[in-house]
């Protein structure tokens, strides 16, 4: 759910290609005949689920892909998109369920194309990615087992990227003013006007001030890594491995949307995962312990990292809620999708502040300790 490098003037950046234009583009750029096409929701890019005719030329055997049309602002950073796409390919080779690109007719992983009906001749980076089957976590009845697995996934993914992935343009992941990097919670000051004057704004202002005073000075003590940056409930797909409805076991079957990848810290990824999994749980304050336990089974946090976890989760809630409110003012027609998190997000953030850091941390850490004790027993 990125919104450009600094969220500045994105009002004209979102692509708006029509289905006929997309069908012609896929034929021209990738040499494939579209059988059917369906729009997919997106924050500030444009995505389509497409079926293309197989070798037999019959629609029943259509291969499925996702056409991703990157907004014109981010499309001006080809090195960054190249690294993100190469990271997806690398992770797929490492056994992670990530999409891979279908090459253009010229043998490239992406192509810069003109399109749309808006003012000016805007150019958009276009990629055709393999379609990953599965159900978004947002659509299932979540349980402790899937929260634990998502914690493990977050740790394994960052650890693998940070220890094994290299690309000549990997330095482009140092995105200093990128609004979705958790280090940049203080940048929310410039978008907080979108909340109006109310109790929600007061809490976000407290988060920002506490973040400046407590988290920012500690950043140098956190362990750096490459973050996926957006392991939310719509970007993780699962499938069920059990025939019993009473005891469903879920496996992660897909990891979507690498557009928020950037250099950050291991503790950022677990905080982001905790925040988004809270959205999908009837016991939101209890979720963090299961996600943390899964993460720490791969990569135990340091005391400094653990001490920042509460404010990092609050910081991500604040990012999601403030940027959504700001972007909804720019794209009122996309408000329903943009404010998905807000439906329960404000309630969870307010509840965290009401209960307080000490109690929330105690809940998380006791749950994680119970997993560790069980594993060593």
N, C-alpha and C positions, 0 to 999 in steps of 0.2 A: 504494500500500500504506500508506495512512495508518492511524492508530490514535487518532483524536481529537486534540484540540489539545495534550494533555499526557499522554496515555496513562493518565490517572487513572481508576480504577474503571470500565473499559469492559466488565465482565463481563455487564451486562444490556443493552448498547447494540446488539448485532448483531440485525438483524431475523430473524424466523423464520416468514415467511408461507408457508402451504401453497399448492399449485398451484391448488386450487379458489378460494381467497381471491384469488390473483393474477389468475385469469381473470375473476372478478367485478369486481375493481378496474379492470382495463383497460377493461372494458365501461362501467363507471360513470363513470370519470374521463376516458377518451379516446374513448369511443363506438365501440370496435373489438371485433370478435368474434374470440376466439382460436381458431386452428386446431390449434396444437400448442405445447408449452412444454417447455423443458429448463433445468434449473438450471445456472448457471455458477459456477466457483470464485471466491471473494472473500475478502479479508483480514478486513474487519469490516463490510462492507455486505452486501446480498443482491442478486444479479444473476440475471436469467433471459433466455435467448434465446427469443423468441416469434415464431411465425408468425401473422399475422392474415389473415382472409379478405379477398380483394380485392373489387372491385365486383361481380364475377360470382358471388360467394358460393361459390366452389369452392376446396378446400384446395390444389389444384395451383398456383393463382396467388397463394398466400399471400405477403404482404409481410413482411419480416423486420425485427425490432427487438430492442433490448436494453432490458429494464425494469431500471432501477437504483433500488433502495430503500436510501436512505442511513441509516446507523445513527442511533439516536435522539439521541445526543450531538451529532454534526455537524449533524443536522437542525435544531438550535436556532440555527444560524447561516445563515439564509436569504440574507443579503446575500452571504456567501462563496460559497454554491452558485450564486447568481444570476450572480456575476462569472465563476466557472469555466465556467458554461454559455454565457454570452455570449462568453467568450474562444474556446470551441470553435466557435461560430457565426461569429465574426470570422475565425478561422483558416481555416475552410472557404471563406469568401468570398475569402480571400487565396490560395487554391489548395492549402492543406494538406489531407491526407486525414484530417480529424477528423469525428467524428459531429455530428449536429445533432438538436435535440429535435423530437418530434412534439407539437404543441400540444394542451393539454387542451380539453375541450368549451367551457370558458370562455375559451379563447384564451391561456392562460398556458403558460410553459415548464416549470412544475413545480407540484406540489400537495402539501400537507401532509395526510397520511392516518393514521388509526389502524389498527392491525392487530396480528396475532401472538397467541400464546397465553401469553406470559410474564406475570409479575406486573405490575400497574399498567396504566394506559391510555397506552401509549407512542405517540408520533407520529413518523412517518417521512416525509421528503421523497421524493417519487416523481417520476421522469422516465422518459420513453420516448424512447430515442435510436435513430437510424438504425443499422442493423447494417452493420459494415464487413467486407468479405470479405478473405481473406488468411490466411497462416499465421504464427503467432507465431515470432519469431526463435528462441525456445527449441526449436522443432521442426525446424529446418533445419540442414544442415551449413554452418556459417558460413565465411566467407572474408574476405580483406583488403578486397575491394570493398564488401561490405555494412557492414563496420566503418567504412570511410571515409565511406560515405553516411550512416550514422547520426551520425557526427561532424558532417557538414554539416547534417543535419536539426536537431540540437541547437542549433547556432549560429543557423541561419536562424529557427527557432521563437522562441527567446528574443529575438533582435534585432527580429523583427517585432512581437512582443507589447510589448516595451519602447519601441519607437519609434512605434508606430502605434495601439496599443489603448488606449481610454479608456472608463471606465464610472464613473458617479457613486459607486459603492461600491468602487472599485478599492483604496481604502485598507484594505479588509478583508483584503487579501493580505499586510499587515504582521502576520504571525502570530508574535508574539514568543516564545512558549514551545512552538511547534509542534515536536514531537519529531523529525519527519522533515526539518526544515530543517537543512542541513549545519552551519550556525553553532551548532547546539545539541548537538553531540556531547558536550560536558561534562554534559548532562542525563542521559546514560546511567548516570551514577553511581547513580541511584536504582533502576535496573532490573537492575543487573549481578548481583544476588543470584541471578537465574534461571539463571545459568551454573554455579552450584555453585563448588567450589574445584578448579581444575585449570589446566593450562598455557594453555588458551584464555582464561580469565579474566585471567591474568597479562599476556597480549599486549594484550587490550582495555584493561586498566588503563594499560599503557604508551602506547597510542594516545591515550587520553583526556588523560593528563598532557602528552604532547608536543603535542597539539592545543591545550591551554590555553596552553602556553608559546610555541608557534611560530605557530600559525594565527590564534588570536583577536586577538593584537596587530596582525596585518597586515590585518584585515578592512577597515579604513578605506581601505586602498590599493587594494582590489579594485574593479572596475567593477560597480556595482549594476545589476540588471535584474529582470524577472519570470522565475522559473523554472517550467518544467513540473514538475520535481522528482522524476519517477519514470519516466524513459525506460529501463525494464527490458526484459528479453528476452521478457516476456509482454505488454507494453504496446505493442510495435512489431510491426505486421503487415507481411509482405512477400508479393509474388507474383513468379513467375519469368518472365523475358522471353526465355528461350532454349529452343530445342527440343533442344539438345545436353545430355545428362546430364553430360558431361565438363566442360563449361564453362558452368555455370549462372550467369546474371546475375540479381540480385535487385533489385527496386524496392520502396521503402517504399509500402505501400498503405493503412496505417491507423495512427493514433496514438490510443491509448486512455487512459482514466483520468486526468482532470485534477484529481482530488481532493487532490493534494499540491501544487498550485500555491501559490506564495508569493513574496514579494519575497526575493531573494537576490543572487547574483553570477554573472556569466557563467562563471567558473571552476568554480562548483558543478556546473553542468549537464554540462560535459565530464567532470568527475570521476565523477559518477553514471553517465553512459553508459559510461565505461571500466570501472567496477566491474562493472556488470551484463553487459557483453559478455565480460568475462573468464570469467564463469560458463560461457559457451557455447563456449569455444575450447580446442582441444587444446594451444595454445601461449599460455596465459593471460598470461604476463609480456610477450609481444610485442604483445598486442592494443592497449595504450594508444597506441602510436605511430601506428597506423592511424586510430583514433578522433580522436586529437589532430590529425593531419594534415588530416582532413576538417573539423574544427572551425576550425582556423587558416586554411583556405582561404577561410573567410568572415570570421573574426574572430580575428586573431592575439592570443595571450595576452601580457601584459606579463611582465617578468622576475619580479616579485613573485608574480604568479599562477602562473607555471610552477614557481616554487620551493615553492609550497604543494601542488602537485598530488599528490605521493606521499602526504602525510598526509591529504589530502581523500579520496582513494580508500580508504585504510585506515579513515578515519572512517566512510565509507559502508558498508564491509563490517561494521564494528563496530555501526553502527545496525541494519542488517538482521539481523544474527545475534543481537544482544542483545534487540531488540524482538520478534523471532520467538520466542525462547525464553520471554520474559515472557508473550507473548500465548498461546502454546501451553499454558501453565499454566492460563490462564483458559478456553481453548476446546480442550480435549484432543481433541474430536471433529473438529476442523479442523486437527490437527497436521500431517498430511501436506502440505497446501497451504502452511501457515504456514512450514514448514521446508524448502521447495524450495531456497532459496539455500544453506541450511546443508549440503546434500549435498556440495557442492564448495567452498563459501565459506570454511569454516575452513581447508581445505588451501591455498587461494590466499592468504588473509591471512597464515597462518604462513609460507608461502613468500616473500612479499614482505618480511617482517621478517627472514627468514633470509638472503636475498640482499642486502638493504639498500638504502636510498634511492638512494645514488650509482649503483649498478649498474642499478637499475630505471629511474631517470631517464635514464641514458645510453642504454639500449635504446630508450625512448620517443622521446627527442629526436633520436637518429640516424635512426630510421625517419621521423619527421616531416620532418627535414631532407632526406632522400632524395626525398620527394614534392615538396618545394619546389624542389629542384634540378632535378628532372625537368620540373616545370611551367615553369621559367624557361629551360630549355635550348632 
